[in-house]
Amino acid sequence: MDIKEEWNKLGSEYASGINEMVEFAEKNGWENWTGKEPEDKREHLTDEVIKLLKEANKKGSIEKFREDFPPAHSPLIKYFEAKGQSIEQLHFIEDEKIIFLTGTAYQKRQAYLLNNKELIELDSSIDAIGKSKRNNVFAIASNNKIVTTNGWQGNIIETFELSETKGLGINNLIPFNNGLKILLTTSEGIYILSSKEEKMIHPIPDTEDSKWTSYIDMENATISNDNKFIVVGDQCADHRILNENGDQIGEIGPQSSYPHFCLFSSDDKQLITNSCHFYNGMTIGVSTENIDGLKVEAYEESDNYTIIDEDMRVYVGLTTKDLYILGDAYGYIKAFNQQGECIWRHFLGSTISGITISDDEKTLWVGSCTGMVHKLKLGKGLRDNHTIGNGNHYEDFRLILWKDEPKLIW
């Protein structure tokens, strides 16, 4: 066999085997699977395939290469370990255009604009980018200030000069829908920024502990689409529900070990919270009808919540009109409805670190710690028989941004 034939034969066999195993386990339980876990045996081909990929990018023959060599995850792991980086804070702008950052909160980041396959490097001083839940307000953090604008590069709404939060690595940045306040998440505390103050709303200071600090792990926060409610959490604190001013009105205890992620449904009628244990976790949904005064006890079954998922350690997520699309530690993105039914799953590989969707909900961009951005056309149909998952999605391309390497399109 030549390299193309071997790559395709082994790749389709591996994907078919994984899909068969996962489908069986979902129907019958993992404990009843008695077969061997399929192995992707293409690592010996990887160096040559990457060489051919680089040549295709130089020659402009990317489409032909993609047809001949459908992309994979497992065979490239040595490249991810050596050259991969986190792709974070993806936000949709318009048409086929998004923005995103490479690097984590404590690394020197680089911001990019991706217009279809055209990659544009943005100002190197940008530390973080956020987008409001509604009204298309963007926020850019750079040079110790945050500026909110009406649309991408639109008229300036407000400028926030940072003092108390100056120099902190920004994990997440959500401008309020009017652009006049910011929900800022860092490992040194979660804040509401306004023109008047930088108010820390989490964690709660322990006035009796002289050694208390605001440092937190697994910090996570979100805001409802109508901006009436804020949810905050970290490894050592239950998810706390706050009003728009940052005052606590409810609490949701974890059903797995540690609070890790939170998100409101698009209609704000449900709030989901995820708690993790190693690389797994549990996600529950609570009705917001009686959110003021809501109390969900940790590790207790209750009629107060619906189990959305019992497997994923969720890192990122978004809401469509009807679904949650969540990305986990194992490299899966999965879609759930508010009743906890998994509508589809799609495997990309490595920890999912960023996600955004077009306004018409037909195109999904996903970033991961592999240093890749995947562009998916949802429900368009599978492009090849190497796809792992049951989502029937078409991968338009994947952009590769490896450290010390030129950008590649696969």
C-alpha positions in Angstrom: 0.0 0.0 0.0 1.1 3.6 -0.6 0.9 6.1 2.2 -2.5 7.5 1.0 -4.1 4.1 0.8 -2.7 3.0 4.2 -3.7 6.3 5.9 -7.3 5.9 4.7 -7.6 2.2 5.3 -6.4 2.4 8.9 -8.2 5.6 9.6 -11.6 4.4 8.5 -11.2 1.2 10.4 -10.3 3.0 13.5 -13.2 5.5 13.3 -15.6 2.7 12.5 -14.4 0.7 15.5 -14.7 3.6 17.9 -18.1 4.6 16.7 -19.3 1.0 17.1 -17.9 0.7 20.6 -19.4 4.0 21.8 -22.8 3.3 20.3 -22.8 -0.1 22.0 -21.8 1.4 25.4 -24.5 4.1 25.2 -27.2 1.5 24.6 -25.9 -1.3 26.9 -23.5 0.3 29.3 -19.7 0.4 29.3 -19.6 -2.5 31.7 -21.1 -4.8 29.1 -18.5 -4.0 26.4 -16.3 -7.0 26.1 -14.3 -6.1 23.0 -10.9 -4.5 22.7 -10.7 -0.8 22.4 -9.7 0.1 18.8 -6.2 1.5 18.2 -5.2 4.1 15.7 -2.1 2.5 14.1 -1.0 5.4 11.9 1.7 7.1 14.0 4.5 5.7 11.7 2.9 7.7 8.8 2.5 11.0 10.6 5.8 12.7 9.8 5.4 12.1 6.1 1.7 13.2 6.2 2.7 16.5 7.9 5.4 17.0 5.4 2.8 16.6 2.6 0.4 18.9 4.4 3.1 21.6 4.5 3.8 21.2 0.8 0.0 21.4 0.0 -0.2 24.6 1.9 2.7 26.1 0.0 1.4 25.0 -3.4 -2.2 25.9 -2.7 -3.5 22.4 -3.1 -5.2 22.1 0.3 -8.5 20.8 -0.9 -6.9 17.9 -2.8 -4.8 17.1 0.2 -7.8 17.1 2.5 -9.6 14.7 0.1 -6.6 12.4 0.0 -5.8 12.6 3.7 -8.8 13.2 6.1 -7.4 14.7 9.3 -6.9 12.7 12.5 -6.1 13.2 16.2 -4.3 10.2 17.7 -1.5 9.9 15.2 -0.6 13.6 15.8 -0.3 13.5 19.6 3.5 13.9 19.6 3.0 17.1 17.6 0.4 18.4 20.0 2.6 17.7 23.0 5.6 19.5 21.5 3.9 22.4 19.6 0.2 22.6 20.6 -1.3 25.6 22.4 -4.6 26.5 23.8 -7.1 28.3 21.5 -9.4 30.4 23.6 -12.1 33.1 23.7 -13.6 32.5 20.3 -16.3 35.0 19.3 -18.4 35.2 16.2 -18.4 38.5 14.3 -20.4 38.1 11.1 -20.6 35.9 7.9 -17.5 33.6 8.1 -15.6 35.8 10.5 -14.5 35.1 14.1 -11.9 36.4 16.5 -9.9 34.3 19.0 -6.7 34.1 21.1 -3.9 31.7 21.4 -2.5 31.0 24.9 -3.9 30.8 28.4 -4.4 33.6 30.9 -0.9 33.4 32.2 0.9 33.2 28.9 1.7 36.0 26.3 -1.4 35.8 24.1 -1.9 36.6 20.5 -5.2 37.7 19.0 -6.3 36.7 15.5 -9.2 37.4 13.2 -10.2 34.5 11.0 -12.2 35.4 7.9 -13.0 32.1 6.3 -9.5 30.8 5.7 -7.7 34.1 5.8 -5.9 34.7 9.1 -5.1 38.2 10.3 -2.8 38.9 13.3 -4.2 41.5 15.6 -2.5 44.0 17.9 0.0 42.1 20.1 -1.1 44.1 23.2 -4.5 42.4 23.3 -4.8 40.3 26.5 -8.5 39.2 26.3 -11.6 39.5 24.2 -15.2 39.2 25.2 -18.7 39.5 23.7 -22.0 40.2 25.4 -24.8 37.7 25.5 -27.0 40.1 23.4 -26.7 43.3 21.4 -23.3 42.4 19.8 -21.2 44.4 22.3 -17.4 43.5 22.2 -14.8 44.1 24.9 -11.1 44.2 24.4 -8.5 44.2 27.2 -5.1 45.7 26.4 -2.6 48.0 28.1 -4.4 47.7 31.5 -7.7 48.9 30.2 -10.9 47.4 28.8 -12.8 49.1 26.0 -16.4 48.1 25.0 -17.6 48.8 21.5 -20.9 48.6 19.7 -20.1 45.7 17.4 -16.6 44.6 16.4 -14.4 47.8 16.0 -17.6 49.9 16.4 -18.2 53.0 18.3 -16.7 53.0 21.8 -19.3 52.7 24.6 -17.1 52.7 27.7 -13.4 52.6 28.7 -12.4 50.9 32.0 -9.1 51.8 33.4 -7.9 48.9 35.5 -6.4 49.4 38.9 -7.3 46.6 41.4 -7.4 44.1 38.6 -4.4 45.5 36.7 -2.1 42.8 35.5 -4.3 39.9 36.3 -4.6 37.0 33.8 -8.1 37.1 32.4 -9.8 33.7 32.2 -13.0 35.1 30.8 -14.5 38.5 29.9 -18.2 39.2 29.4 -19.5 42.7 28.8 -23.0 43.5 29.9 -25.5 44.0 27.1 -25.3 47.7 27.4 -21.5 47.8 27.5 -21.4 49.7 30.7 -20.3 46.9 33.0 -18.0 43.9 32.7 -18.0 40.4 34.3 -14.3 39.6 34.7 -13.1 36.2 35.7 -9.5 35.7 37.0 -7.8 33.3 39.4 -7.4 36.2 41.8 -11.1 36.7 42.0 -14.2 37.4 40.0 -15.2 41.0 39.5 -17.9 43.3 38.2 -16.3 46.3 36.6 -18.1 49.6 36.2 -17.0 53.2 35.6 -17.2 53.7 39.4 -15.5 50.6 40.8 -13.9 47.1 40.5 -16.1 45.1 42.8 -15.0 41.6 43.7 -18.0 39.4 43.9 -16.2 36.0 44.4 -14.7 34.5 46.6 -16.3 35.7 49.8 -13.5 37.2 52.1 -12.9 35.4 55.3 -12.5 38.3 57.8 -11.4 35.9 60.5 -8.6 34.4 58.6 -5.5 36.7 58.6 -3.9 34.6 55.8 -6.9 34.7 53.5 -6.3 35.5 49.9 -8.6 35.8 46.9 -6.8 33.1 44.9 -9.1 30.4 43.4 -8.8 27.4 41.2 -11.2 26.3 38.5 -12.7 29.8 38.5 -15.8 30.0 36.4 -18.6 32.5 35.9 -21.5 33.4 33.6 -24.3 35.9 33.2 -27.9 35.3 32.1 -28.8 36.5 28.6 -31.0 39.3 30.0 -28.1 40.2 32.5 -30.4 39.8 35.5 -28.4 37.0 37.1 -24.7 36.1 37.6 -23.4 32.7 38.5 -19.9 32.2 40.0 -18.0 29.2 41.3 -14.6 27.6 41.9 -13.0 24.4 43.2 -13.6 25.3 46.8 -17.0 26.9 46.6 -20.5 25.9 45.5 -21.9 27.7 42.5 -23.4 30.9 43.9 -26.3 32.7 42.1 -26.1 36.5 42.3 -28.3 39.3 41.2 -26.9 41.9 38.7 -25.3 43.8 41.5 -23.4 40.8 42.8 -25.6 40.0 45.8 -26.1 36.3 46.5 -29.7 35.0 46.1 -29.1 31.3 45.7 -26.7 28.4 45.7 -26.1 25.2 43.8 -24.0 22.5 45.3 -21.9 20.2 43.0 -23.1 16.7 42.2 -19.5 15.6 41.3 -16.4 16.8 43.2 -15.7 20.4 42.1 -17.8 23.2 40.5 -16.3 23.8 37.0 -18.6 25.4 34.5 -22.0 27.2 34.3 -24.3 28.5 31.5 -27.9 29.8 31.0 -30.1 28.4 28.3 -30.8 30.9 25.4 -34.3 31.7 26.9 -32.9 32.0 30.4 -35.4 29.5 31.7 -32.7 27.0 32.7 -29.3 27.3 34.3 -26.8 24.4 34.0 -23.9 23.8 36.3 -21.1 21.3 35.8 -18.9 19.8 38.5 -15.9 17.7 37.7 -13.9 14.7 39.0 -10.6 14.1 37.3 -11.5 14.1 33.5 -15.2 13.3 34.1 -18.1 15.2 35.6 -21.8 15.8 36.0 -24.0 18.6 34.6 -27.3 19.4 36.1 -30.0 21.9 35.1 -32.2 24.0 37.4 -35.3 26.0 36.5 -34.9 29.8 36.9 -38.5 30.3 37.7 -37.8 30.3 41.5 -34.1 31.2 41.3 -34.3 33.8 44.0 -33.7 31.7 47.2 -32.9 28.5 45.3 -30.8 26.0 47.3 -29.5 22.8 45.8 -27.6 20.6 48.3 -24.3 19.1 47.2 -24.2 15.4 46.3 -28.0 14.9 46.9 -30.6 13.7 44.5 -33.4 16.3 44.3 -36.4 17.2 42.3 -34.9 20.7 42.1 -32.7 19.7 39.2 -32.6 17.7 36.0 -29.5 15.6 35.1 -28.2 16.9 31.8 -25.1 14.7 31.5 -23.2 12.3 33.8 -19.8 12.1 31.9 -18.3 15.4 30.8 -15.9 17.6 32.5 -17.0 20.7 30.7 -14.6 23.5 29.8 -16.6 25.6 27.4 -20.1 25.8 26.0 -22.7 27.8 24.3 -26.4 27.8 23.7 -28.4 27.7 20.5 -32.1 28.3 20.3 -32.9 24.8 21.5 -29.6 23.2 22.7 -26.5 23.4 24.8 -23.3 22.6 22.9 -20.6 21.6 25.4 -16.9 20.8 25.0 -15.0 18.6 27.4 -11.7 17.3 28.6 -11.6 14.3 26.3 -12.0 16.3 23.1 -15.7 15.8 22.5 -18.4 18.3 21.8 -21.9 17.2 22.6 -25.3 18.8 22.2 -28.0 18.4 24.8 -31.6 19.6 25.2 -33.0 21.0 28.4 -34.4 17.5 29.3 -30.9 16.0 29.3 -31.1 14.1 26.0 -27.8 13.9 24.1 -28.8 15.0 20.6 -25.4 14.4 19.0 -21.7 14.0 19.8 -18.6 14.8 17.7 -15.0 14.0 18.5 -12.1 16.5 17.8 -9.5 15.5 20.4 -7.7 17.0 23.4 -9.3 19.5 25.8 -11.8 21.7 24.1 -10.8 25.3 25.0 -13.0 27.6 23.0 -16.3 27.6 21.0 -18.5 30.0 19.1 -21.4 29.7 16.6 -22.8 31.8 13.7 -26.0 33.7 14.3 -27.9 31.4 11.9 -26.5 28.4 14.0 -25.2 26.6 11.0 -21.5 27.0 11.5 -19.6 26.1 14.6 -15.9 27.0 15.3 -14.1 25.0 18.0 -10.7 25.6 19.5 -8.7 23.0 21.5 -5.4 22.6 23.2 -4.0 21.0 20.1 -3.4 24.4 18.7 -6.2 24.0 16.2 -9.4 25.7 15.2 -12.0 23.4 13.6 -14.7 24.9 11.4 -17.8 22.7 11.2 -20.9 23.0 9.1 -23.6 21.5 11.4 -25.9 18.9 9.9 -24.4 19.2 6.4 -23.4 15.5 6.3 -20.2 13.7 6.9 -17.2 14.6 4.7 -15.5 11.3 5.1 -15.6 7.9 6.9 -12.9 9.0 9.4 -15.3 11.0 11.5 -15.9 9.9 15.1 -19.3 10.8 16.4 -23.0 10.7 15.3 -23.5 14.4 14.6 -23.5 14.3 10.8 -21.4 17.4 10.7 -19.1 18.5 7.8 -15.6 19.8 8.8 -14.9 22.6 6.4 -11.3 22.8 7.5 -9.0 22.9 10.6 -6.6 25.8 11.1 -3.3 24.7 12.7 -1.4 27.2 14.8 1.5 25.3 16.3 4.3 27.1 18.2 7.2 28.1 16.0 5.5 26.8 12.9 3.8 28.6 10.0 0.0 28.4 10.0 -1.4 25.4 8.2 -4.9 24.7 6.8 -5.9 21.0 6.8 
